[in-house]
Amino acid sequence: MILGQARMDPLSKLTARFHFLGEFINQANKVHYVGGREALSCIDRDLVSLPEIIGHLKDHCKVEEGSMLHWLFPC
């Protein structure tokens, strides 16, 4: 370890991948995301909440009242 640099615990962050302004297409047993953008955010695990996630999403795009948010767990 270099003096003054602590190692970050990789489990201390939740990496969220946002997909917005597009759609998911199922084709030949694969899912494709088309017509939109993707963005990543790293959220402190001890701060994970719906308002925190929406706040990170707002860093990447405009979020209007009534927008739908879907949470997918990796398989």
All heavy atoms as an XYZ file, in Angstrom:
597
protein
N       0.838     -1.181      0.000
C       0.000      0.000      0.000
C       0.880      1.240      0.000
O       1.852      1.325      0.729
C      -0.910     -0.025      1.235
C      -1.787      1.185      1.331
S      -3.091      1.038      2.542
C      -2.273      1.674      3.973
N       0.529      2.200     -0.800
C       1.239      3.467     -0.848
C       0.722      4.334      0.280
O      -0.477      4.395      0.543
C       1.025      4.159     -2.208
C       1.567      3.259     -3.320
C       1.665      5.533     -2.242
C       1.241      3.758     -4.704
N       1.634      5.018      0.961
C       1.240      5.876      2.080
C       0.171      6.867      1.657
O       0.262      7.493      0.615
C       2.449      6.655      2.587
C       3.017      6.252      3.935
C       4.178      7.123      4.302
C       2.032      6.109      5.010
N      -0.873      6.987      2.442
C      -1.920      7.958      2.161
C      -3.021      7.443      1.252
O      -3.990      8.133      1.014
N      -2.872      6.232      0.727
C      -3.905      5.671     -0.142
C      -4.471      4.404      0.491
O      -3.760      3.441      0.699
C      -3.347      5.333     -1.515
C      -2.981      6.543     -2.330
C      -2.516      6.143     -3.727
O      -2.257      4.989     -3.998
N      -2.414      7.130     -4.603
N      -5.749      4.440      0.807
C      -6.419      3.269      1.354
C      -7.107      2.529      0.216
O      -7.555      3.136     -0.756
C      -7.438      3.692      2.399
N      -7.213      1.235      0.349
C      -7.907      0.440     -0.667
C      -9.410      0.558     -0.464
O      -9.899      0.478      0.648
C      -7.481     -1.011     -0.565
C      -6.030     -1.204     -0.946
C      -5.692     -2.625     -0.920
N      -6.438     -3.285     -2.001
C      -6.098     -4.441     -2.516
N      -5.060     -5.070     -2.073
N      -6.812     -4.975     -3.475
N     -10.130      0.725     -1.562
C     -11.580      0.810     -1.489
C     -12.159     -0.600     -1.486
O     -11.727     -1.460     -2.248
C     -12.131      1.584     -2.674
C     -13.621      1.789     -2.614
S     -14.264      2.685     -4.029
C     -14.527      1.341     -5.166
N     -13.133     -0.837     -0.635
C     -13.828     -2.107     -0.601
C     -14.776     -2.160     -1.800
O     -15.698     -1.350     -1.899
C     -14.609     -2.229      0.707
C     -15.397     -3.511      0.813
O     -15.266     -4.386     -0.075
O     -16.141     -3.654      1.797
N     -14.581     -3.101     -2.729
C     -15.434     -3.136     -3.925
C     -16.901     -3.417     -3.598
O     -17.777     -3.126     -4.401
C     -14.826     -4.256     -4.771
C     -13.992     -5.055     -3.850
C     -13.574     -4.149     -2.727
N     -17.181     -3.956     -2.437
C     -18.566     -4.224     -2.051
C     -19.235     -3.035     -1.376
O     -20.405     -3.098     -1.023
C     -18.622     -5.444     -1.128
C     -18.117     -6.747     -1.749
C     -18.156     -7.868     -0.729
C     -18.916     -7.104     -2.982
N     -18.507     -1.940     -1.212
C     -19.084     -0.765     -0.554
C     -19.920      0.086     -1.510
O     -20.612      0.997     -1.090
C     -17.984      0.100      0.069
O     -17.185      0.695     -0.948
N     -19.863     -0.231     -2.795
C     -20.602      0.523     -3.810
C     -21.531     -0.401     -4.576
O     -21.226     -1.563     -4.809
C     -19.650      1.179     -4.818
C     -18.631      2.116     -4.222
C     -19.216      3.467     -4.032
C     -18.111      4.427     -3.594
N     -18.614      5.700     -3.219
N     -22.668      0.137     -4.977
C     -23.582     -0.544     -5.891
C     -23.451      0.153     -7.231
O     -23.658      1.363     -7.322
C     -25.020     -0.449     -5.398
C     -26.077     -0.958     -6.369
C     -26.013     -2.475     -6.473
C     -27.460     -0.514     -5.936
N     -23.070     -0.594     -8.253
C     -22.978     -0.012     -9.587
C     -24.329     -0.170    -10.265
O     -24.833     -1.279    -10.410
C     -21.882     -0.698    -10.416
O     -20.640     -0.551     -9.731
C     -21.770     -0.077    -11.797
N     -24.923      0.953    -10.647
C     -26.228      0.950    -11.309
C     -26.032      1.348    -12.767
O     -25.374      2.346    -13.058
C     -27.172      1.934    -10.628
N     -26.573      0.548    -13.659
C     -26.550      0.889    -15.080
C     -27.953      1.344    -15.452
O     -28.913      0.605    -15.300
C     -26.157     -0.307    -15.941
C     -26.225      0.035    -17.442
C     -25.792     -1.105    -18.315
N     -24.363     -1.309    -18.103
C     -23.759     -2.463    -18.275
N     -24.437     -3.520    -18.658
N     -22.464     -2.570    -18.066
N     -28.044      2.578    -15.906
C     -29.325      3.153    -16.295
C     -29.502      3.047    -17.806
O     -28.567      3.294    -18.560
C     -29.399      4.633    -15.900
C     -29.314      4.865    -14.423
C     -28.181      5.428    -13.851
C     -30.375      4.539    -13.588
C     -28.101      5.662    -12.497
C     -30.309      4.767    -12.228
C     -29.170      5.333    -11.681
N     -30.701      2.675    -18.226
C     -31.088      2.669    -19.638
C     -32.259      3.629    -19.749
O     -33.236      3.495    -19.018
C     -31.543      1.280    -20.082
C     -30.492      0.228    -19.954
N     -30.247     -0.431    -18.769
C     -29.630     -0.276    -20.858
C     -29.277     -1.303    -18.963
N     -28.883     -1.225    -20.225
N     -32.173      4.607    -20.637
C     -33.266      5.555    -20.739
C     -33.480      6.000    -22.185
O     -32.572      5.996    -22.995
C     -33.067      6.771    -19.822
C     -31.682      7.340    -19.824
C     -31.347      8.373    -20.672
C     -30.708      6.849    -18.976
C     -30.075      8.913    -20.680
C     -29.432      7.380    -18.972
C     -29.116      8.405    -19.830
N     -34.747      6.306    -22.477
C     -35.193      6.804    -23.776
C     -35.061      5.768    -24.888
O     -34.958      6.105    -26.050
C     -34.458      8.092    -24.166
C     -34.539      9.234    -23.157
C     -33.653     10.380    -23.592
C     -35.974      9.681    -22.959
N     -35.087      4.494    -24.541
C     -35.007      3.427    -25.530
C     -35.931      2.293    -25.141
O     -36.849      2.467    -24.346
N     -35.682      1.129    -25.712
C     -36.507     -0.027    -25.384
C     -35.690     -1.309    -25.479
O     -34.674     -1.365    -26.177
C     -37.728     -0.108    -26.289
C     -37.409     -0.292    -27.760
C     -38.661     -0.324    -28.616
O     -39.598     -1.083    -28.294
O     -38.692      0.412    -29.604
N     -36.148     -2.326    -24.763
C     -35.525     -3.637    -24.792
C     -36.253     -4.498    -25.812
O     -37.479     -4.531    -25.863
C     -35.588     -4.296    -23.407
C     -34.712     -3.626    -22.401
C     -35.225     -2.679    -21.539
C     -33.372     -3.946    -22.309
C     -34.421     -2.056    -20.607
C     -32.553     -3.330    -21.382
C     -33.074     -2.383    -20.527
N     -35.479     -5.206    -26.632
C     -36.021     -6.080    -27.660
C     -35.505     -7.496    -27.396
O     -34.299     -7.706    -27.261
C     -35.554     -5.640    -29.075
C     -35.908     -4.184    -29.351
C     -36.104     -6.571    -30.140
C     -37.370     -3.905    -29.503
N     -36.430     -8.454    -27.307
C     -36.056     -9.864    -27.191
C     -35.939    -10.436    -28.591
O     -36.884    -10.385    -29.374
C     -37.114    -10.640    -26.405
C     -37.111    -10.287    -24.947
O     -36.066    -10.244    -24.319
N     -38.274    -10.018    -24.403
N     -34.752    -10.994    -28.886
C     -34.524    -11.535    -30.222
C     -33.595    -12.742    -30.096
O     -32.474    -12.610    -29.603
C     -33.901    -10.465    -31.117
C     -33.680    -10.887    -32.537
C     -33.066     -9.759    -33.353
O     -32.533     -8.800    -32.815
N     -33.132     -9.893    -34.657
N     -34.073    -13.881    -30.525
C     -33.269    -15.116    -30.524
C     -32.661    -15.389    -29.151
O     -31.470    -15.628    -29.022
C     -32.199    -15.054    -31.604
N     -33.493    -15.349    -28.123
C     -33.081    -15.633    -26.745
C     -32.039    -14.651    -26.199
O     -31.315    -14.965    -25.265
C     -32.571    -17.066    -26.596
C     -33.666    -18.076    -26.825
O     -34.830    -17.824    -26.518
N     -33.309    -19.218    -27.380
N     -31.925    -13.489    -26.803
C     -31.038    -12.430    -26.308
C     -31.847    -11.158    -26.164
O     -32.794    -10.920    -26.911
C     -29.858    -12.195    -27.251
C     -28.853    -13.309    -27.252
C     -27.605    -12.871    -27.962
C     -26.567    -13.976    -27.832
N     -25.252    -13.528    -28.215
N     -31.444    -10.334    -25.209
C     -32.106     -9.051    -24.997
C     -31.174     -7.955    -25.490
O     -29.995     -7.918    -25.126
C     -32.446     -8.841    -23.508
C     -33.078     -7.480    -23.292
C     -33.374     -9.945    -23.010
N     -31.708     -7.087    -26.347
C     -30.940     -5.962    -26.892
C     -31.607     -4.670    -26.449
O     -32.830     -4.575    -26.397
C     -30.911     -6.015    -28.420
C     -30.353     -7.287    -28.964
N     -29.006     -7.504    -29.109
C     -30.966     -8.422    -29.385
C     -28.808     -8.704    -29.605
N     -29.986     -9.291    -29.774
N     -30.793     -3.654    -26.157
C     -31.317     -2.334    -25.818
C     -31.069     -1.417    -27.003
O     -29.934     -1.265    -27.453
C     -30.641     -1.792    -24.558
C     -31.238     -0.484    -24.113
C     -32.519     -0.442    -23.595
C     -30.542      0.698    -24.250
C     -33.090      0.754    -23.207
C     -31.102      1.901    -23.857
C     -32.375      1.913    -23.340
O     -32.946      3.100    -22.958
N     -32.137     -0.827    -27.549
C     -32.006     -0.015    -28.756
C     -32.697      1.336    -28.590
O     -33.643      1.483    -27.820
C     -32.597     -0.741    -29.987
C     -31.825     -1.989    -30.316
C     -34.067     -1.063    -29.791
N     -32.197      2.309    -29.323
C     -32.856      3.597    -29.421
C     -32.714      4.498    -28.214
O     -33.440      5.464    -28.085
N     -31.781      4.216    -27.337
C     -31.635      5.046    -26.146
C     -30.186      5.167    -25.717
O     -29.268      4.890    -26.495
N     -30.012      5.565    -24.490
C     -28.666      5.742    -23.942
C     -28.508      4.909    -22.680
O     -29.483      4.539    -22.039
C     -28.428      7.212    -23.602
C     -28.376      8.098    -24.823
C     -27.972      9.533    -24.530
N     -27.489      9.771    -23.184
C     -27.688     10.896    -22.503
N     -28.359     11.888    -23.046
N     -27.216     11.049    -21.280
N     -27.259      4.664    -22.318
C     -26.920      3.974    -21.083
C     -25.948      4.841    -20.297
O     -25.164      5.588    -20.884
C     -26.260      2.629    -21.360
C     -27.135      1.638    -22.077
C     -26.427      0.316    -22.292
O     -25.700     -0.134    -21.385
O     -26.599     -0.257    -23.375
N     -26.026      4.734    -18.984
C     -25.103      5.467    -18.120
C     -24.881      4.655    -16.850
O     -25.739      3.869    -16.449
C     -25.664      6.842    -17.776
N     -23.726      4.844    -16.219
C     -23.387      4.147    -14.980
C     -23.262      5.129    -13.831
O     -22.793      6.259    -14.013
C     -22.051      3.411    -15.114
C     -22.005      2.178    -15.993
C     -20.583      1.643    -16.058
C     -22.935      1.107    -15.481
N     -23.656      4.674    -12.662
C     -23.419      5.421    -11.429
C     -22.983      4.440    -10.360
O     -23.429      3.289    -10.343
C     -24.689      6.133    -10.947
O     -24.994      7.236    -11.743
N     -22.115      4.878     -9.468
C     -21.706      4.080     -8.313
C     -22.309      4.724     -7.069
O     -22.027      5.885     -6.772
C     -20.192      4.016     -8.205
S     -19.442      3.092     -9.555
N     -23.135      3.954     -6.365
C     -23.873      4.463     -5.221
C     -23.354      3.781     -3.963
O     -23.205      2.554     -3.940
C     -25.383      4.191     -5.392
C     -25.878      4.771     -6.727
C     -26.177      4.738     -4.226
C     -27.262      4.294     -7.128
N     -23.069      4.559     -2.922
C     -22.661      3.970     -1.650
C     -23.755      3.029     -1.161
O     -24.923      3.400     -1.082
C     -22.422      5.054     -0.592
C     -21.183      5.870     -0.871
O     -20.188      5.282     -1.351
O     -21.198      7.075     -0.606
N     -23.384      1.796     -0.827
C     -24.392      0.804     -0.424
C     -25.190      1.247      0.796
O     -26.361      0.929      0.906
C     -23.742     -0.551     -0.164
C     -23.381     -1.255     -1.441
C     -23.082     -2.717     -1.181
N     -22.689     -3.342     -2.419
C     -23.505     -4.029     -3.196
N     -24.749     -4.172     -2.861
N     -23.077     -4.568     -4.316
N     -24.575      1.968      1.703
C     -25.309      2.405      2.895
C     -26.276      3.545      2.601
O     -27.068      3.933      3.453
C     -24.365      2.768      4.032
C     -23.391      3.877      3.683
O     -23.254      4.218      2.490
O     -22.757      4.401      4.601
N     -26.265      4.092      1.364
C     -27.175      5.176      0.976
C     -28.225      4.724     -0.037
O     -29.023      5.547     -0.497
C     -26.383      6.342      0.382
C     -25.381      7.029      1.298
C     -24.633      8.111      0.532
C     -26.073      7.608      2.514
N     -28.220      3.432     -0.403
C     -29.134      2.964     -1.448
C     -30.582      3.135     -0.999
O     -31.001      2.618      0.032
C     -28.858      1.495     -1.824
C     -29.929      0.963     -2.762
C     -27.494      1.368     -2.467
N     -31.319      3.923     -1.763
C     -32.743      4.158     -1.529
C     -33.318      4.648     -2.854
O     -32.576      5.057     -3.755
C     -32.969      5.209     -0.441
O     -32.487      6.465     -0.868
N     -34.631      4.625     -2.979
C     -35.244      5.096     -4.212
C     -34.896      6.560     -4.500
O     -34.487      6.886     -5.617
C     -36.753      4.884     -4.179
C     -37.501      5.244     -5.460
C     -36.945      4.500     -6.666
C     -38.982      4.955     -5.289
N     -34.997      7.480     -3.510
C     -34.614      8.873     -3.796
C     -33.146      9.012     -4.214
O     -32.820      9.817     -5.099
C     -34.874      9.608     -2.479
C     -35.884      8.771     -1.770
C     -35.587      7.357     -2.164
N     -32.256      8.212     -3.644
C     -30.832      8.267     -4.007
C     -30.624      7.783     -5.441
O     -29.891      8.392     -6.225
C     -30.012      7.420     -3.041
C     -28.528      7.486     -3.264
C     -27.877      8.782     -2.826
O     -28.504      9.585     -2.109
O     -26.720      9.004     -3.209
N     -31.292      6.695     -5.806
C     -31.170      6.164     -7.160
C     -31.721      7.161     -8.173
O     -31.101      7.421     -9.204
C     -31.884      4.800     -7.267
C     -31.105      3.759     -6.441
C     -32.007      4.353     -8.719
C     -31.826      2.450     -6.243
N     -32.868      7.746     -7.883
C     -33.442      8.752     -8.785
C     -32.526      9.965     -8.892
O     -32.354     10.537     -9.966
C     -34.862      9.139     -8.331
C     -35.803      7.952     -8.551
C     -35.362     10.373     -9.086
C     -37.185      8.124     -7.975
N     -31.891     10.348     -7.788
C     -30.933     11.451     -7.822
C     -29.769     11.163     -8.757
O     -29.337     12.034     -9.516
N     -29.266      9.932     -8.733
C     -28.181      9.564     -9.644
C     -28.666      9.539    -11.085
O     -27.944      9.951    -11.993
C     -27.594      8.201     -9.249
C     -26.632      8.291     -8.113
N     -25.280      8.474     -8.302
C     -26.823      8.242     -6.774
C     -24.678      8.524     -7.128
N     -25.600      8.383     -6.185
N     -29.894      9.059    -11.309
C     -30.448      9.064    -12.656
C     -30.563     10.489    -13.183
O     -30.277     10.759    -14.354
C     -31.819      8.376    -12.666
C     -32.558      8.345    -13.998
C     -31.728      7.651    -15.074
C     -33.914      7.668    -13.829
N     -30.938     11.429    -12.310
C     -31.058     12.835    -12.714
C     -29.722     13.435    -13.134
O     -29.691     14.443    -13.827
C     -31.683     13.661    -11.586
C     -33.162     13.414    -11.411
C     -33.721     14.239    -10.271
C     -35.211     14.027    -10.124
N     -35.779     14.818     -9.009
N     -28.624     12.825    -12.707
C     -27.302     13.278    -13.157
C     -27.110     13.008    -14.650
O     -26.253     13.614    -15.288
C     -26.184     12.567    -12.391
C     -26.104     12.992    -10.942
O     -26.647     14.063    -10.587
O     -25.495     12.244    -10.142
N     -27.898     12.079    -15.201
C     -27.713     11.650    -16.584
C     -28.816     12.103    -17.534
O     -28.605     12.148    -18.744
C     -27.607     10.122    -16.645
C     -26.523      9.560    -15.799
N     -25.191      9.734    -16.086
C     -26.562      8.846    -14.640
C     -24.458      9.131    -15.161
N     -25.269      8.596    -14.281
N     -30.017     12.372    -17.005
C     -31.122     12.762    -17.877
C     -32.190     13.476    -17.053
O     -32.150     13.467    -15.823
C     -31.734     11.557    -18.582
S     -32.624     10.424    -17.504
N     -33.141     14.077    -17.751
C     -34.255     14.726    -17.080
C     -35.264     13.654    -16.663
O     -35.657     12.815    -17.487
C     -34.921     15.735    -18.010
C     -36.055     16.481    -17.376
C     -36.666     17.491    -18.324
C     -37.820     18.182    -17.623
N     -38.508     19.117    -18.496
N     -35.666     13.673    -15.398
C     -36.632     12.700    -14.885
C     -37.921     13.448    -14.571
O     -37.942     14.324    -13.712
C     -36.102     11.996    -13.614
C     -37.127     11.003    -13.090
C     -34.774     11.309    -13.902
N     -38.968     13.109    -15.304
C     -40.245     13.777    -15.122
C     -41.086     13.054    -14.089
O     -40.956     11.841    -13.894
C     -40.992     13.852    -16.458
C     -40.276     14.713    -17.481
C     -41.057     14.864    -18.772
O     -42.250     14.524    -18.785
O     -40.457     15.332    -19.746
N     -41.957     13.795    -13.425
C     -42.895     13.221    -12.464
C     -43.711     12.142    -13.160
O     -44.184     12.326    -14.279
C     -43.820     14.311    -11.919
C     -44.668     13.880    -10.760
C     -43.878     13.619     -9.499
O     -42.845     14.296     -9.296
O     -44.286     12.753     -8.723
N     -43.855     10.990    -12.525
C     -44.619      9.893    -13.100
C     -43.797      8.949    -13.964
O     -44.340      7.992    -14.513
N     -42.486      9.224    -14.094
C     -41.626      8.322    -14.863
C     -41.580      6.960    -14.181
O     -41.635      6.857    -12.957
C     -40.200      8.875    -14.961
O     -40.171     10.056    -15.700
N     -41.485      5.909    -14.991
C     -41.423      4.555    -14.455
C     -39.972      4.134    -14.287
O     -39.124      4.430    -15.124
C     -42.156      3.594    -15.369
C     -43.641      3.865    -15.445
S     -44.494      2.691    -16.495
C     -44.357      1.219    -15.518
N     -39.694      3.439    -13.194
C     -38.360      2.926    -12.910
C     -38.493      1.429    -12.671
O     -39.293      0.995    -11.841
C     -37.785      3.622    -11.675
C     -36.402      3.209    -11.230
C     -35.368      3.602    -12.284
C     -36.059      3.857     -9.909
N     -37.729      0.647    -13.431
C     -37.744     -0.811    -13.292
C     -36.382     -1.252    -12.797
O     -35.357     -0.786    -13.285
C     -38.039     -1.479    -14.626
C     -39.354     -1.084    -15.212
N     -40.528     -1.707    -14.889
C     -39.669     -0.112    -16.083
C     -41.522     -1.142    -15.547
N     -41.018     -0.158    -16.277
N     -36.375     -2.161    -11.855
C     -35.126     -2.659    -11.262
C     -34.920     -4.080    -11.726
O     -35.775     -4.943    -11.508
C     -35.255     -2.615     -9.742
C     -34.036     -2.999     -9.009
C     -33.667     -4.261     -8.639
C     -33.009     -2.129     -8.533
N     -32.481     -4.228     -7.976
C     -32.065     -2.934     -7.890
C     -32.815     -0.766     -8.596
C     -30.917     -2.402     -7.301
C     -31.673     -0.245     -8.014
C     -30.745     -1.048     -7.381
N     -33.813     -4.358    -12.381
C     -33.498     -5.708    -12.833
C     -32.253     -6.218    -12.110
O     -31.241     -5.527    -12.064
C     -33.246     -5.735    -14.344
C     -34.410     -5.293    -15.221
C     -33.982     -5.260    -16.680
C     -35.597     -6.214    -15.036
N     -32.355     -7.406    -11.561
C     -31.215     -8.038    -10.918
C     -30.454     -8.853    -11.948
O     -31.062     -9.480    -12.812
C     -31.675     -8.943     -9.771
C     -32.213     -8.203     -8.607
C     -33.576     -7.999     -8.485
C     -31.381     -7.681     -7.651
C     -34.093     -7.296     -7.406
C     -31.894     -6.968     -6.577
C     -33.236     -6.789     -6.446
N     -29.115     -8.874    -11.861
C     -28.348     -9.679    -12.807
C     -28.653    -11.159    -12.624
O     -28.906    -11.616    -11.525
C     -26.894     -9.369    -12.473
C     -26.890     -8.600    -11.211
C     -28.283     -8.175    -10.917
N     -28.652    -11.898    -13.711
C     -28.923    -13.347    -13.667
C     -27.653    -14.115    -13.437
O     -26.617    -13.775    -13.816
C     -29.570    -13.797    -14.958
S     -31.141    -12.987    -15.248
